Amino acid sequence: MNKNNGGLSSSLGAAARALALVLIALSLFACKSTQQKTTAAPLSFADAVRTAANSLMNQVKKQEGVTGMAVGIATGKTVFMLDPVVDANTAEVNQASLAVEKILREEAAKVSDRYVFVPLTLENYDGAKYVVSGAMLYSAFTDGEKAGKDKMYKLALAVIERKSGKVVASSDAWISDKKIDVTPVAAYQDSPMYLKDKRVEGQIETAQMSPGQQADPNYFDSLPTASLLTEADAAYEAEKLEQALGMYKAASLRPDGQIMKTYAGLYQTNRRLRKFSEAEVAFGQLVNIGYQNNNISTKLFFGVASTDFINDAELRAQYAIWLRQIAKLFARSSGCLIIAGHSSHSGSANFNEQLSLQRATAVQKIMQKDFPQIQQRSKPIGYGWKENIIGSGTDDLQDAIDRRVEFKISECGKL
């Protein structure tokens, strides 16, 4: 009896171990089927986006089959909410972002006719099964013989399950095109600052995650407010300025809505509506938040190889407001600042260091009227191209962010 029971127990134990191995194998297969796939060889912009998009949507389709997820039974549709693809360097949504979204929709329709893409809005939020997040990076190429030598664009995409916040599919692709259309859409083109904050950084990080990882909480938890801001941007693009203003104001009342993007929207919308005093108040709030996050990266555009601001009367009028508000902020605070000048990667290193220093010094002089102690509490520094973000040296819109002056908070004893 005991001997037979021992044999039976041994058999059951062996069967259990075999079953466990089968389950592990199936689990590994499921994970493998949704692993991020990188195209080693760079492709043209359109081909790279199609490759990444097709891979992404096929991963979702396989994931549904492996896990038995019956999505959209009531409607027969699987709803994907599309968060605008962001430029990882400038934190802007641009024309290349819109092109990615168009191709993504086309490739999704090829994979399944029940895949439906909707904009990121509050109305669509609860009904969406997934959120699609993306980022366009410009960084050193990491594959093949040219690894680390050349910088090029790379698209990273991720699909996040809305309820759990987990990444269920991801893909990326390198882009061989040296230039893409980085013209910002209106809501970003009119912004007075580059709006890179914790939410945007979280979006960029999430877009590069592998399946199974949890989306960055700074990004994922703020999606409802981001939905409202995306709607406001859409209204702004459509010239529905009063509607956009109402949405930006509503976002500012939300606990997680008091961010740079909100106040940039309030500034530019009020300005377009010729509510100039309200616009300046909004810019002051934007500067305060930038001060708290040590990110006051204003879009002060200079002429190529010049210390003069770009020859645009409208922009110069805005620059006067921006510099006045920044000066007043530091005048009433006890902090000190570094005025950091930068230049694009064209011309000699020595010339650009001098040019960027002259730009920073020119800005310091303009701010002195509203910040009388600026000579004692600030230091202009010329970085030349040492801290280029793009570094293409094209001297056009693509590397405009390299020709910038930004403000960095510093301990007064370290100036």
N, C-alpha and C positions, 0 to 999 in steps of 0.2 A: 504493500500500500504506500509506504513512505517512499520506496524506490520509484514507484510509478509516478507519484506526485512530484518527486524530484525531477523526473524526466519531463513531465508535463510543464513544470515551472521553467526548466531549461529551454524547452521549445518555445514557450510563450515569451521568454526573455529574448531569445534570438529573433523571434518574429517582431517584437517591439523595437529591437535595435535596427532591424531591416527597414521597418516602417519609418523610423526616425530618419534613417539615411535617405529614404525616398523623399520625405518631406523637406529635408535640408536641400536636397538636389533641386526639388521643385522651387523652393524659396530662392536658391541661387539663380535658377533659370529666370524667375520672375524679376529679380534684381538686375540680372544681366540684360534682360530685354528692355529695361528702362534706363540703362546707363547712358550718361552723357556721351555723345559722339562728336569728336572734333574733326573737321576736315583739315588734314595736314597741309595740303597744297592750297594756296590762296586762289580764290576764284573771283571772277568779275562780280560787281555788286549784286546784280540781279540773280546770278547763279548761286552765289553764296547765300543770299537770303532764301532762295527756293530750297536749297539743300538743307539749311538749318530748320526751316519751317516744316518741310516734309518729314524730316527726322523727328521733330517735336511731336507732330500730330500722329504719326504712326506709333510713337511710344505710348501716347495716351490711349490709342485704340488697342494696343496689346495689353496695356495695364488694365483696361476694362475687361478684357477677356480673361486675364489671369486671376483677377480678384472677383470676377463675377459681378461687377458693378452694373446694375441696371439703371442707368442715368436717364432722366427725362422720360420715364414711362408714361406719365400723363400726357405729355405733349409729343412724345416721340423725338424730341430734340435734346441735344446736350448744349447748354449755354455757356459760352466763354466770355468773360468780361475783359476787355482789352485795355490795359493801362498803357498810356502813351509811352513809346520807347524813348528813353532819355539818353542824351549825349553824356557820357561819363565824365568828360573833361569840363564841360561848361554847365552841366545840369540843365540844359535846354532841350526842348522838343523842337526838332527842325524838319526840313523837307525830306531828308533821308529817313527820319522816323516815320513820316507818313507813307513813304514808299515801302518800307518794311511792313507796315500794317496792311497795305493793299495786297502785297504778295502773300502774306500770312493767311489772309482770308481766302485767297485763290487756292493755295495749297491745301488748306483745311477742307475746302469743298471737294477737292479731288480724293482726299482720304475717306471722307464720309459725308453724305448729303444731309446727315442729321446734326452736323456741327454748325452751330450758329454763333456768330460773334456780335457782341453788342458793346456800346461805349461804356466807359466807367462812369456811371451815374448812380445817384441814390436810389432812383426808381428801379434800376436794373440789379442793384446789389443783392437783395435777398433771393432773387430768382436764379442767380448764376451759380453753376456748379463749380466753375473754375475761374481763376484770374490768370491772365497771361501777362507776364512782366518781361521787359527787355531793356538792354543797355547796349549802346554803341561805344566801344572803347577804342582809344588810339594809343597803342603801346608797342613795346618791343616784341617782334615776332619770336615765338617760342618753339617752333618746329623746324626740323630739317637742317640743312647746312647753313642757312642764314639766321639761325637762332641767335637772338641777342644783338644782331647787327642792324637790322632795319626795323623802323617803326611803321606799322600799318594798322588799318582799321580791323576790328573784330566785332562781330555781332554775337551777343549772348542772349539766349531766350530760356524762359522757365515757365512751366504751368504749375500753379499752386491750387490745391483743393481749398475752396473758400472756407468751409466749415472747420477743417482741422488745421489749416495753415501749413500743410506739408507740401513740399515740392514733389510732384508725381512724374514729371518729365522735364528734361532740359537738353539743350543742344547749343552748339556754337559753330561759327565758321569764320575763317580769315578772308579778308577782302583784298584783292590785288590792286584795285583802283587807288591811285595815289591821292586823288581828290574825290570827294563826294559832296553832295549839296547840303552844306551845313547852315544854310540860311534859316534862322529861327522863325518859327511861326509867330504871328503878331503878338500874342500874349507874352512871349519871351523876348522878342526883338525889342519891345518897348520897355522891358524891365530895366530899372536903373542899376541893378546889381546882378552878379552871378549868384544864383540861389542854391548853392550846394549846402545842404544841411544834413542832419542825421537821417531824415526820411529818404532823401535822395541817395545818400550813401548806402542805406539799407536796401533800396531798390537795386542798386548796382551790384551789391553783394549777393542778393537773392537771385538775380538773373544768372549768376555764375555758379549757383549751387547744384549739387548732384541730387538725383531722386532720393527721397527718404529723409532729407534734411528739413528742418523747420525754418520757415521763412523768417528773416530778420524782423524782430518785433517792432522796431522803430518804423519799419515800412508797413508790415502787415496790419498792425493794430490801428494805423492811421488811415486805412483805406476808405472808410466812410467819409471822413473829412476830405480826403484827396478826391473822392468822387464829386463832392460839392464844388471843389476848386476846379476840377476838370470841366464841369458844367459851366462854371463862371468863365473859364477860358474860351469855351465854345461860343458863349454869348458874346464875349469880347471880339472874337474872330468874325462873328456875324454882324458886328456893328450894333448889337443890341446893348448899348452901354448902360442904360439905367437898370436893365435886368442883370447884367454882369455885376454892377455895383451892389445891388441887393444881395447877390450870392456871396460876393467877397465879404460884405458886412456880416452875413449870416455865419460864414466860416470863422470870422474873428471872434464870434461869441461862443464858439465851441471850445472846450478845454484844451484840445490838441490843435486848435486852429490858429493860435497866436504865433504864427511862424512867418518866416521871411516871404514865402510865396503869397500869403494872404495880404500882407501890407504892400508888397510890390504891386499886386493887383489893384488894391485901393488907390495907390499913388497914381498909376498910369490911367486908370478909369476916371478918377476925379479930374486929372489933368485934361483928358480928352473931352470931358464935359465942361471944361473951363472953370472948374471949381478949384482955383489955384491955392487958396488958403487951406482947404481940406486936403489937397494933394501934398502940400508941404508938411502938414501934420502927420499924414500917413508915412511920408518919407522919414520923418523924425522917429516914428515908431519902428520903422524898418532898421534904421541906424542903431536904435537901442538894442534890438534883438541881435543885430550883427555884432555889437559891442560885447554882449553877453556870451556870444559864441566865438569871439575873436575872428570874425569873418566879415570884414567890411571891404569887399572887393567890388568897387564901383566900376561902371563901364565908362571910364574916362578915356576916350579915344584920341590918339594923337596922330598928326600927319606923319607919313613915313619919313624917317630921318629928321624929325622936327620936334621941338619942344612946345610948339603951338597946338592947341586943341584942333580937332578936325574942323574944317571950314563949313560949319553948319550952324546957322543962327539959332535954330530951335534947340539943338543939342547944347550949344553954349549957354543958352538961357537956363536949361535944366542943370547943367554943371554948376552954375552959380548957386542954385538952391541946394544941391547935394553938398557942396563944399561948405556952405554956410551952416547947414544942420550938423555936419560932422564936426566942424570947428566949435560950434556951441556945445555939443555933447562933451567934448574934451575940456572945454573951458570951465564947465560946471562940475567936472569930475576931478579926481586927484590923480588919475592915471597919466602915463606918458605914452607916446606912440612912435613907432618907426614908420616913416613914409617911404614905402618901397617902390622904386621905379624899375620897370622891366622893358625889355626890347625884344624884337623878333630876331630870328637867327639868320640875319643877312648882314654883310659887312664884317669888319674885323672885330675881334673881341674887345680890344681897347676902345675903339670908337663907340661900341654899344654900351660899355660900362659908363663912359662919360655921358653919353646921350641919356641913359636911364637915370643917372644922378641928376642931370640938369632938369629932367622932367619932374622928379621928386622935389627938387628945390623950388621949381616954379609953382607947384601945387602948395608947398609950404608958405610961400610968399602970399598967394591968393587968400589963404586961410587966416592970415595974421590979423586982419581987421576984426574978426569975430573971436579970435583966440590970441589975445595980446601976448600971452606967455609961450607962444608956440616955439620960439627960438630956444627957450630953456627946457621945454618939455617934449621936444620931438627931435628926431634925427633923420634927415633924408639919406637914403642909401641907394646906390645904383647897382643892381644885380646883373645888368646886361642881359644875356640869354641863359644865365646859369640856372634859373628856375623856370625855364620855358615849360609850358604845359603841352603845346603842340610841337613846336620846334621845326616846322616845315620850311620856314624862311621864305614863304610865298608872298608875304607882304600884302595879303588880301583878307577877305572875311574869315578864311580858314584859320589863320593864325592871329586874328585881331586880339584874342585874349592874351597873347604874349606881349603886346604893346600896351601894358596897363600900369596903373599906379594903384596900389592897395595900401591899407592901413593896418598895422599890426600893433596890438597893445603890448607894452613893455614895462618892466619895472624901471622906475626913474633912475635908480642907481646903476643900471646896466646900459644906459644910452651911450 
